[in-house]
């Protein structure tokens, strides 16, 4: 997982999480559950909006996708 702080498309402060999942975790039958649990955990534990005024955004990729997209390395 990586993160960056910047502005979203409306110019508001935001935190962008880039999360790489195991290939098995991106199966369409479980992806919603896996990504939902990750987002909920990060949101509940970090409380980015309440603590820092940052809107959270999440992007997920599989290990296979990461290896073909250098900007995610």
PyMOL Python script that loads the backbone (N, CA, C, O; Angstrom):
from pymol import cmd

cmd.read_pdbstr("""\
ATOM      1  N   UNK A   1       0.846  -1.168   0.000  1.00  0.00           N
ATOM      2  CA  UNK A   1       0.000   0.000   0.000  1.00  0.00           C
ATOM      3  C   UNK A   1       0.890   1.230   0.000  1.00  0.00           C
ATOM      4  O   UNK A   1       1.903   1.293   0.697  1.00  0.00           O
ATOM      5  N   UNK A   2       0.487   2.194  -0.794  1.00  0.00           N
ATOM      6  CA  UNK A   2       1.129   3.499  -0.801  1.00  0.00           C
ATOM      7  C   UNK A   2       0.038   4.545  -0.665  1.00  0.00           C
ATOM      8  O   UNK A   2      -1.143   4.269  -0.876  1.00  0.00           O
ATOM      9  N   UNK A   3       0.448   5.728  -0.316  1.00  0.00           N
ATOM     10  CA  UNK A   3      -0.523   6.814  -0.251  1.00  0.00           C
ATOM     11  C   UNK A   3       0.137   8.112  -0.709  1.00  0.00           C
ATOM     12  O   UNK A   3       1.361   8.244  -0.717  1.00  0.00           O
ATOM     13  N   UNK A   4      -0.704   9.053  -1.085  1.00  0.00           N
ATOM     14  CA  UNK A   4      -0.244  10.381  -1.469  1.00  0.00           C
ATOM     15  C   UNK A   4      -1.293  11.375  -0.997  1.00  0.00           C
ATOM     16  O   UNK A   4      -2.487  11.076  -0.966  1.00  0.00           O
ATOM     17  N   UNK A   5      -0.836  12.536  -0.638  1.00  0.00           N
ATOM     18  CA  UNK A   5      -1.747  13.606  -0.220  1.00  0.00           C
ATOM     19  C   UNK A   5      -1.703  14.680  -1.293  1.00  0.00           C
ATOM     20  O   UNK A   5      -0.632  15.072  -1.759  1.00  0.00           O
ATOM     21  N   UNK A   6      -2.875  15.146  -1.674  1.00  0.00           N
ATOM     22  CA  UNK A   6      -2.967  16.165  -2.712  1.00  0.00           C
ATOM     23  C   UNK A   6      -4.385  16.688  -2.781  1.00  0.00           C
ATOM     24  O   UNK A   6      -5.138  16.604  -1.811  1.00  0.00           O
ATOM     25  N   UNK A   7      -4.739  17.221  -3.920  1.00  0.00           N
ATOM     26  CA  UNK A   7      -6.087  17.754  -4.123  1.00  0.00           C
ATOM     27  C   UNK A   7      -6.865  16.815  -5.037  1.00  0.00           C
ATOM     28  O   UNK A   7      -6.313  16.239  -5.974  1.00  0.00           O
ATOM     29  N   UNK A   8      -8.163  16.671  -4.749  1.00  0.00           N
ATOM     30  CA  UNK A   8      -8.997  15.874  -5.638  1.00  0.00           C
ATOM     31  C   UNK A   8      -9.411  16.723  -6.836  1.00  0.00           C
ATOM     32  O   UNK A   8      -8.930  17.847  -6.985  1.00  0.00           O
ATOM     33  N   UNK A   9     -10.276  16.218  -7.675  1.00  0.00           N
ATOM     34  CA  UNK A   9     -10.624  16.931  -8.902  1.00  0.00           C
ATOM     35  C   UNK A   9     -11.348  18.247  -8.655  1.00  0.00           C
ATOM     36  O   UNK A   9     -11.384  19.111  -9.531  1.00  0.00           O
ATOM     37  N   UNK A  10     -11.920  18.403  -7.473  1.00  0.00           N
ATOM     38  CA  UNK A  10     -12.584  19.670  -7.152  1.00  0.00           C
ATOM     39  C   UNK A  10     -11.654  20.625  -6.408  1.00  0.00           C
ATOM     40  O   UNK A  10     -12.054  21.731  -6.045  1.00  0.00           O
ATOM     41  N   UNK A  11     -10.405  20.193  -6.182  1.00  0.00           N
ATOM     42  CA  UNK A  11      -9.436  21.033  -5.495  1.00  0.00           C
ATOM     43  C   UNK A  11      -9.419  20.885  -3.989  1.00  0.00           C
ATOM     44  O   UNK A  11      -8.646  21.556  -3.305  1.00  0.00           O
ATOM     45  N   UNK A  12     -10.274  20.003  -3.463  1.00  0.00           N
ATOM     46  CA  UNK A  12     -10.322  19.789  -2.017  1.00  0.00           C
ATOM     47  C   UNK A  12      -9.174  18.878  -1.575  1.00  0.00           C
ATOM     48  O   UNK A  12      -8.734  18.024  -2.345  1.00  0.00           O
ATOM     49  N   UNK A  13      -8.684  19.050  -0.339  1.00  0.00           N
ATOM     50  CA  UNK A  13      -7.602  18.193   0.165  1.00  0.00           C
ATOM     51  C   UNK A  13      -8.047  16.735   0.238  1.00  0.00           C
ATOM     52  O   UNK A  13      -9.170  16.432   0.642  1.00  0.00           O
ATOM     53  N   UNK A  14      -7.144  15.841  -0.161  1.00  0.00           N
ATOM     54  CA  UNK A  14      -7.502  14.427  -0.214  1.00  0.00           C
ATOM     55  C   UNK A  14      -6.279  13.564   0.065  1.00  0.00           C
ATOM     56  O   UNK A  14      -5.135  13.995  -0.075  1.00  0.00           O
ATOM     57  N   UNK A  15      -6.567  12.332   0.465  1.00  0.00           N
ATOM     58  CA  UNK A  15      -5.523  11.321   0.591  1.00  0.00           C
ATOM     59  C   UNK A  15      -5.901  10.181  -0.357  1.00  0.00           C
ATOM     60  O   UNK A  15      -7.030   9.691  -0.348  1.00  0.00           O
ATOM     61  N   UNK A  16      -4.934   9.779  -1.167  1.00  0.00           N
ATOM     62  CA  UNK A  16      -5.143   8.751  -2.174  1.00  0.00           C
ATOM     63  C   UNK A  16      -4.380   7.499  -1.757  1.00  0.00           C
ATOM     64  O   UNK A  16      -3.154   7.517  -1.649  1.00  0.00           O
ATOM     65  N   UNK A  17      -5.113   6.416  -1.523  1.00  0.00           N
ATOM     66  CA  UNK A  17      -4.510   5.143  -1.161  1.00  0.00           C
ATOM     67  C   UNK A  17      -4.399   4.274  -2.409  1.00  0.00           C
ATOM     68  O   UNK A  17      -5.368   4.116  -3.150  1.00  0.00           O
ATOM     69  N   UNK A  18      -3.222   3.717  -2.636  1.00  0.00           N
ATOM     70  CA  UNK A  18      -2.992   2.781  -3.734  1.00  0.00           C
ATOM     71  C   UNK A  18      -2.679   1.434  -3.098  1.00  0.00           C
ATOM     72  O   UNK A  18      -1.659   1.277  -2.427  1.00  0.00           O
ATOM     73  N   UNK A  19      -3.557   0.470  -3.311  1.00  0.00           N
ATOM     74  CA  UNK A  19      -3.477  -0.802  -2.612  1.00  0.00           C
ATOM     75  C   UNK A  19      -3.318  -1.930  -3.618  1.00  0.00           C
ATOM     76  O   UNK A  19      -4.107  -2.056  -4.554  1.00  0.00           O
ATOM     77  N   UNK A  20      -2.298  -2.744  -3.420  1.00  0.00           N
ATOM     78  CA  UNK A  20      -2.048  -3.893  -4.281  1.00  0.00           C
ATOM     79  C   UNK A  20      -2.544  -5.149  -3.568  1.00  0.00           C
ATOM     80  O   UNK A  20      -2.166  -5.424  -2.429  1.00  0.00           O
ATOM     81  N   UNK A  21      -3.387  -5.896  -4.252  1.00  0.00           N
ATOM     82  CA  UNK A  21      -3.976  -7.112  -3.696  1.00  0.00           C
ATOM     83  C   UNK A  21      -3.364  -8.346  -4.336  1.00  0.00           C
ATOM     84  O   UNK A  21      -2.889  -8.304  -5.471  1.00  0.00           O
ATOM     85  N   UNK A  22      -3.382  -9.430  -3.605  1.00  0.00           N
ATOM     86  CA  UNK A  22      -2.997 -10.713  -4.181  1.00  0.00           C
ATOM     87  C   UNK A  22      -3.940 -11.025  -5.336  1.00  0.00           C
ATOM     88  O   UNK A  22      -5.105 -10.629  -5.323  1.00  0.00           O
ATOM     89  N   UNK A  23      -3.435 -11.726  -6.319  1.00  0.00           N
ATOM     90  CA  UNK A  23      -4.255 -12.031  -7.497  1.00  0.00           C
ATOM     91  C   UNK A  23      -5.565 -12.728  -7.141  1.00  0.00           C
ATOM     92  O   UNK A  23      -6.599 -12.457  -7.752  1.00  0.00           O
ATOM     93  N   UNK A  24      -5.526 -13.624  -6.157  1.00  0.00           N
ATOM     94  CA  UNK A  24      -6.759 -14.333  -5.773  1.00  0.00           C
ATOM     95  C   UNK A  24      -7.810 -13.383  -5.203  1.00  0.00           C
ATOM     96  O   UNK A  24      -9.005 -13.668  -5.284  1.00  0.00           O
ATOM     97  N   UNK A  25      -7.384 -12.261  -4.629  1.00  0.00           N
ATOM     98  CA  UNK A  25      -8.309 -11.339  -3.967  1.00  0.00           C
ATOM     99  C   UNK A  25      -9.087 -10.468  -4.942  1.00  0.00           C
ATOM    100  O   UNK A  25     -10.037  -9.796  -4.539  1.00  0.00           O
ATOM    101  N   UNK A  26      -8.704 -10.463  -6.217  1.00  0.00           N
ATOM    102  CA  UNK A  26      -9.432  -9.652  -7.188  1.00  0.00           C
ATOM    103  C   UNK A  26     -10.471 -10.470  -7.954  1.00  0.00           C
ATOM    104  O   UNK A  26     -11.078  -9.975  -8.904  1.00  0.00           O
ATOM    105  N   UNK A  27     -10.671 -11.711  -7.541  1.00  0.00           N
ATOM    106  CA  UNK A  27     -11.741 -12.515  -8.124  1.00  0.00           C
ATOM    107  C   UNK A  27     -13.057 -11.793  -7.889  1.00  0.00           C
ATOM    108  O   UNK A  27     -13.319 -11.328  -6.779  1.00  0.00           O
ATOM    109  N   UNK A  28     -13.886 -11.694  -8.917  1.00  0.00           N
ATOM    110  CA  UNK A  28     -15.113 -10.901  -8.818  1.00  0.00           C
ATOM    111  C   UNK A  28     -16.060 -11.374  -7.722  1.00  0.00           C
ATOM    112  O   UNK A  28     -16.907 -10.606  -7.264  1.00  0.00           O
ATOM    113  N   UNK A  29     -15.928 -12.616  -7.301  1.00  0.00           N
ATOM    114  CA  UNK A  29     -16.801 -13.133  -6.251  1.00  0.00           C
ATOM    115  C   UNK A  29     -16.445 -12.590  -4.870  1.00  0.00           C
ATOM    116  O   UNK A  29     -17.301 -12.554  -3.986  1.00  0.00           O
ATOM    117  N   UNK A  30     -15.190 -12.166  -4.670  1.00  0.00           N
ATOM    118  CA  UNK A  30     -14.787 -11.704  -3.341  1.00  0.00           C
ATOM    119  C   UNK A  30     -14.209 -10.294  -3.325  1.00  0.00           C
ATOM    120  O   UNK A  30     -13.956  -9.745  -2.252  1.00  0.00           O
ATOM    121  N   UNK A  31     -13.995  -9.698  -4.499  1.00  0.00           N
ATOM    122  CA  UNK A  31     -13.356  -8.382  -4.556  1.00  0.00           C
ATOM    123  C   UNK A  31     -14.105  -7.326  -3.742  1.00  0.00           C
ATOM    124  O   UNK A  31     -13.481  -6.560  -3.007  1.00  0.00           O
ATOM    125  N   UNK A  32     -15.411  -7.276  -3.861  1.00  0.00           N
ATOM    126  CA  UNK A  32     -16.183  -6.268  -3.128  1.00  0.00           C
ATOM    127  C   UNK A  32     -16.007  -6.426  -1.624  1.00  0.00           C
ATOM    128  O   UNK A  32     -15.880  -5.438  -0.901  1.00  0.00           O
ATOM    129  N   UNK A  33     -15.998  -7.663  -1.158  1.00  0.00           N
ATOM    130  CA  UNK A  33     -15.828  -7.921   0.273  1.00  0.00           C
ATOM    131  C   UNK A  33     -14.431  -7.519   0.741  1.00  0.00           C
ATOM    132  O   UNK A  33     -14.285  -6.842   1.758  1.00  0.00           O
ATOM    133  N   UNK A  34     -13.404  -7.940  -0.005  1.00  0.00           N
ATOM    134  CA  UNK A  34     -12.017  -7.643   0.364  1.00  0.00           C
ATOM    135  C   UNK A  34     -11.769  -6.134   0.350  1.00  0.00           C
ATOM    136  O   UNK A  34     -11.252  -5.576   1.318  1.00  0.00           O
ATOM    137  N   UNK A  35     -12.139  -5.481  -0.745  1.00  0.00           N
ATOM    138  CA  UNK A  35     -11.881  -4.034  -0.840  1.00  0.00           C
ATOM    139  C   UNK A  35     -12.708  -3.264   0.183  1.00  0.00           C
ATOM    140  O   UNK A  35     -12.238  -2.273   0.742  1.00  0.00           O
ATOM    141  N   UNK A  36     -13.934  -3.712   0.430  1.00  0.00           N
ATOM    142  CA  UNK A  36     -14.772  -3.051   1.427  1.00  0.00           C
ATOM    143  C   UNK A  36     -14.173  -3.120   2.822  1.00  0.00           C
ATOM    144  O   UNK A  36     -14.194  -2.139   3.566  1.00  0.00           O
ATOM    145  N   UNK A  37     -13.639  -4.282   3.174  1.00  0.00           N
ATOM    146  CA  UNK A  37     -13.017  -4.432   4.493  1.00  0.00           C
ATOM    147  C   UNK A  37     -11.775  -3.550   4.619  1.00  0.00           C
ATOM    148  O   UNK A  37     -11.542  -2.944   5.666  1.00  0.00           O
ATOM    149  N   UNK A  38     -10.989  -3.480   3.564  1.00  0.00           N
ATOM    150  CA  UNK A  38      -9.786  -2.641   3.597  1.00  0.00           C
ATOM    151  C   UNK A  38     -10.172  -1.170   3.737  1.00  0.00           C
ATOM    152  O   UNK A  38      -9.615  -0.459   4.573  1.00  0.00           O
ATOM    153  N   UNK A  39     -11.124  -0.712   2.923  1.00  0.00           N
ATOM    154  CA  UNK A  39     -11.537   0.691   2.994  1.00  0.00           C
ATOM    155  C   UNK A  39     -12.121   1.028   4.368  1.00  0.00           C
ATOM    156  O   UNK A  39     -11.813   2.076   4.935  1.00  0.00           O
ATOM    157  N   UNK A  40     -12.953   0.151   4.892  1.00  0.00           N
ATOM    158  CA  UNK A  40     -13.567   0.395   6.194  1.00  0.00           C
ATOM    159  C   UNK A  40     -12.502   0.460   7.287  1.00  0.00           C
ATOM    160  O   UNK A  40     -12.546   1.339   8.147  1.00  0.00           O
ATOM    161  N   UNK A  41     -11.558  -0.460   7.255  1.00  0.00           N
ATOM    162  CA  UNK A  41     -10.500  -0.465   8.267  1.00  0.00           C
ATOM    163  C   UNK A  41      -9.676   0.815   8.197  1.00  0.00           C
ATOM    164  O   UNK A  41      -9.441   1.455   9.222  1.00  0.00           O
ATOM    165  N   UNK A  42      -9.237   1.194   7.009  1.00  0.00           N
ATOM    166  CA  UNK A  42      -8.445   2.424   6.881  1.00  0.00           C
ATOM    167  C   UNK A  42      -9.247   3.642   7.300  1.00  0.00           C
ATOM    168  O   UNK A  42      -8.744   4.507   8.017  1.00  0.00           O
ATOM    169  N   UNK A  43     -10.483   3.710   6.856  1.00  0.00           N
ATOM    170  CA  UNK A  43     -11.328   4.854   7.188  1.00  0.00           C
ATOM    171  C   UNK A  43     -11.577   4.938   8.690  1.00  0.00           C
ATOM    172  O   UNK A  43     -11.484   6.018   9.275  1.00  0.00           O
ATOM    173  N   UNK A  44     -11.897   3.795   9.323  1.00  0.00           N
ATOM    174  CA  UNK A  44     -12.201   3.790  10.762  1.00  0.00           C
ATOM    175  C   UNK A  44     -10.963   4.027  11.626  1.00  0.00           C
ATOM    176  O   UNK A  44     -11.037   4.727  12.636  1.00  0.00           O
ATOM    177  N   UNK A  45      -9.833   3.452  11.237  1.00  0.00           N
ATOM    178  CA  UNK A  45      -8.620   3.579  12.046  1.00  0.00           C
ATOM    179  C   UNK A  45      -7.944   4.938  11.878  1.00  0.00           C
ATOM    180  O   UNK A  45      -7.498   5.540  12.855  1.00  0.00           O
ATOM    181  N   UNK A  46      -7.870   5.415  10.643  1.00  0.00           N
ATOM    182  CA  UNK A  46      -7.160   6.672  10.384  1.00  0.00           C
ATOM    183  C   UNK A  46      -8.052   7.902  10.510  1.00  0.00           C
ATOM    184  O   UNK A  46      -7.585   8.986  10.859  1.00  0.00           O
ATOM    185  N   UNK A  47      -9.330   7.723  10.224  1.00  0.00           N
ATOM    186  CA  UNK A  47     -10.287   8.842  10.259  1.00  0.00           C
ATOM    187  C   UNK A  47      -9.702  10.064   9.535  1.00  0.00           C
ATOM    188  O   UNK A  47      -9.544  11.126  10.136  1.00  0.00           O
ATOM    189  N   UNK A  48      -9.384   9.907   8.247  1.00  0.00           N
ATOM    190  CA  UNK A  48      -8.671  10.956   7.528  1.00  0.00           C
ATOM    191  C   UNK A  48      -9.412  12.281   7.456  1.00  0.00           C
ATOM    192  O   UNK A  48      -8.789  13.341   7.515  1.00  0.00           O
ATOM    193  N   UNK A  49     -10.718  12.238   7.330  1.00  0.00           N
ATOM    194  CA  UNK A  49     -11.451  13.505   7.251  1.00  0.00           C
ATOM    195  C   UNK A  49     -11.513  14.179   8.618  1.00  0.00           C
ATOM    196  O   UNK A  49     -11.256  15.376   8.742  1.00  0.00           O
ATOM    197  N   UNK A  50     -11.856  13.404   9.638  1.00  0.00           N
ATOM    198  CA  UNK A  50     -11.987  13.978  10.986  1.00  0.00           C
ATOM    199  C   UNK A  50     -10.637  14.445  11.542  1.00  0.00           C
ATOM    200  O   UNK A  50     -10.555  15.503  12.166  1.00  0.00           O
ATOM    201  N   UNK A  51      -9.590  13.664  11.319  1.00  0.00           N
ATOM    202  CA  UNK A  51      -8.283  14.001  11.884  1.00  0.00           C
ATOM    203  C   UNK A  51      -7.507  15.045  11.085  1.00  0.00           C
ATOM    204  O   UNK A  51      -6.808  15.878  11.662  1.00  0.00           O
ATOM    205  N   UNK A  52      -7.629  14.999   9.751  1.00  0.00           N
ATOM    206  CA  UNK A  52      -6.792  15.884   8.933  1.00  0.00           C
ATOM    207  C   UNK A  52      -7.554  16.673   7.875  1.00  0.00           C
ATOM    208  O   UNK A  52      -6.955  17.460   7.142  1.00  0.00           O
ATOM    209  N   UNK A  53      -8.853  16.474   7.790  1.00  0.00           N
ATOM    210  CA  UNK A  53      -9.639  17.181   6.778  1.00  0.00           C
ATOM    211  C   UNK A  53      -9.384  16.677   5.364  1.00  0.00           C
ATOM    212  O   UNK A  53      -9.532  17.428   4.400  1.00  0.00           O
ATOM    213  N   UNK A  54      -8.999  15.403   5.234  1.00  0.00           N
ATOM    214  CA  UNK A  54      -8.681  14.823   3.925  1.00  0.00           C
ATOM    215  C   UNK A  54      -9.752  13.822   3.506  1.00  0.00           C
ATOM    216  O   UNK A  54     -10.084  12.904   4.255  1.00  0.00           O
ATOM    217  N   UNK A  55     -10.285  14.007   2.309  1.00  0.00           N
ATOM    218  CA  UNK A  55     -11.232  13.035   1.765  1.00  0.00           C
ATOM    219  C   UNK A  55     -10.440  11.821   1.280  1.00  0.00           C
ATOM    220  O   UNK A  55      -9.461  11.988   0.552  1.00  0.00           O
ATOM    221  N   UNK A  56     -10.834  10.611   1.660  1.00  0.00           N
ATOM    222  CA  UNK A  56     -10.083   9.419   1.237  1.00  0.00           C
ATOM    223  C   UNK A  56     -10.556   8.891  -0.119  1.00  0.00           C
ATOM    224  O   UNK A  56     -11.751   8.861  -0.415  1.00  0.00           O
ATOM    225  N   UNK A  57      -9.595   8.482  -0.920  1.00  0.00           N
ATOM    226  CA  UNK A  57      -9.857   7.834  -2.207  1.00  0.00           C
ATOM    227  C   UNK A  57      -9.028   6.556  -2.257  1.00  0.00           C
ATOM    228  O   UNK A  57      -7.888   6.526  -1.792  1.00  0.00           O
ATOM    229  N   UNK A  58      -9.604   5.510  -2.820  1.00  0.00           N
ATOM    230  CA  UNK A  58      -8.951   4.203  -2.828  1.00  0.00           C
ATOM    231  C   UNK A  58      -8.860   3.667  -4.254  1.00  0.00           C
ATOM    232  O   UNK A  58      -9.834   3.701  -5.007  1.00  0.00           O
ATOM    233  N   UNK A  59      -7.671   3.169  -4.613  1.00  0.00           N
ATOM    234  CA  UNK A  59      -7.463   2.483  -5.894  1.00  0.00           C
ATOM    235  C   UNK A  59      -6.850   1.128  -5.595  1.00  0.00           C
ATOM    236  O   UNK A  59      -5.913   1.012  -4.806  1.00  0.00           O
ATOM    237  N   UNK A  60      -7.392   0.112  -6.238  1.00  0.00           N
ATOM    238  CA  UNK A  60      -6.912  -1.249  -6.019  1.00  0.00           C
ATOM    239  C   UNK A  60      -6.362  -1.823  -7.319  1.00  0.00           C
ATOM    240  O   UNK A  60      -6.887  -1.565  -8.402  1.00  0.00           O
ATOM    241  N   UNK A  61      -5.292  -2.608  -7.190  1.00  0.00           N
ATOM    242  CA  UNK A  61      -4.697  -3.327  -8.311  1.00  0.00           C
ATOM    243  C   UNK A  61      -4.299  -4.716  -7.820  1.00  0.00           C
ATOM    244  O   UNK A  61      -4.097  -4.931  -6.625  1.00  0.00           O
ATOM    245  N   UNK A  62      -4.192  -5.636  -8.741  1.00  0.00           N
ATOM    246  CA  UNK A  62      -3.681  -6.963  -8.394  1.00  0.00           C
ATOM    247  C   UNK A  62      -2.167  -6.962  -8.541  1.00  0.00           C
ATOM    248  O   UNK A  62      -1.594  -6.062  -9.155  1.00  0.00           O
ATOM    249  N   UNK A  63      -1.527  -7.972  -7.978  1.00  0.00           N
ATOM    250  CA  UNK A  63      -0.077  -8.131  -8.159  1.00  0.00           C
ATOM    251  C   UNK A  63       0.282  -8.183  -9.631  1.00  0.00           C
ATOM    252  O   UNK A  63       1.268  -7.576 -10.049  1.00  0.00           O
ATOM    253  N   UNK A  64      -0.501  -8.895 -10.418  1.00  0.00           N
ATOM    254  CA  UNK A  64      -0.235  -9.013 -11.855  1.00  0.00           C
ATOM    255  C   UNK A  64      -0.314  -7.658 -12.540  1.00  0.00           C
ATOM    256  O   UNK A  64       0.542  -7.326 -13.361  1.00  0.00           O
ATOM    257  N   UNK A  65      -1.330  -6.875 -12.211  1.00  0.00           N
ATOM    258  CA  UNK A  65      -1.458  -5.540 -12.802  1.00  0.00           C
ATOM    259  C   UNK A  65      -0.299  -4.649 -12.387  1.00  0.00           C
ATOM    260  O   UNK A  65       0.210  -3.881 -13.204  1.00  0.00           O
ATOM    261  N   UNK A  66       0.124  -4.737 -11.140  1.00  0.00           N
ATOM    262  CA  UNK A  66       1.214  -3.899 -10.650  1.00  0.00           C
ATOM    263  C   UNK A  66       2.481  -4.127 -11.454  1.00  0.00           C
ATOM    264  O   UNK A  66       3.206  -3.181 -11.763  1.00  0.00           O
ATOM    265  N   UNK A  67       2.749  -5.378 -11.794  1.00  0.00           N
ATOM    266  CA  UNK A  67       3.987  -5.686 -12.512  1.00  0.00           C
ATOM    267  C   UNK A  67       3.983  -5.109 -13.931  1.00  0.00           C
ATOM    268  O   UNK A  67       5.047  -4.940 -14.526  1.00  0.00           O
ATOM    269  N   UNK A  68       2.810  -4.808 -14.476  1.00  0.00           N
ATOM    270  CA  UNK A  68       2.743  -4.250 -15.830  1.00  0.00           C
ATOM    271  C   UNK A  68       2.546  -2.734 -15.838  1.00  0.00           C
ATOM    272  O   UNK A  68       2.536  -2.116 -16.903  1.00  0.00           O
ATOM    273  N   UNK A  69       2.389  -2.134 -14.661  1.00  0.00           N
ATOM    274  CA  UNK A  69       2.187  -0.688 -14.565  1.00  0.00           C
ATOM    275  C   UNK A  69       3.235  -0.082 -13.655  1.00  0.00           C
ATOM    276  O   UNK A  69       3.044  -0.024 -12.440  1.00  0.00           O
ATOM    277  N   UNK A  70       4.358   0.378 -14.237  1.00  0.00           N
ATOM    278  CA  UNK A  70       5.488   0.859 -13.426  1.00  0.00           C
ATOM    279  C   UNK A  70       5.145   1.997 -12.457  1.00  0.00           C
ATOM    280  O   UNK A  70       5.787   2.132 -11.416  1.00  0.00           O
ATOM    281  N   UNK A  71       4.145   2.812 -12.786  1.00  0.00           N
ATOM    282  CA  UNK A  71       3.813   3.918 -11.888  1.00  0.00           C
ATOM    283  C   UNK A  71       3.268   3.434 -10.560  1.00  0.00           C
ATOM    284  O   UNK A  71       3.176   4.210  -9.609  1.00  0.00           O
ATOM    285  N   UNK A  72       2.904   2.163 -10.480  1.00  0.00           N
ATOM    286  CA  UNK A  72       2.416   1.580  -9.235  1.00  0.00           C
ATOM    287  C   UNK A  72       3.529   0.917  -8.433  1.00  0.00           C
ATOM    288  O   UNK A  72       3.299   0.502  -7.297  1.00  0.00           O
ATOM    289  N   UNK A  73       4.696   0.811  -8.984  1.00  0.00           N
ATOM    290  CA  UNK A  73       5.795   0.123  -8.291  1.00  0.00           C
ATOM    291  C   UNK A  73       6.321   0.932  -7.128  1.00  0.00           C
ATOM    292  O   UNK A  73       7.245   0.497  -6.440  1.00  0.00           O
TER     293      UNK A  73
END
""", "prot")
cmd.dss("prot")
cmd.show_as("cartoon", "prot")
cmd.util.cbc("prot")
cmd.orient("prot")
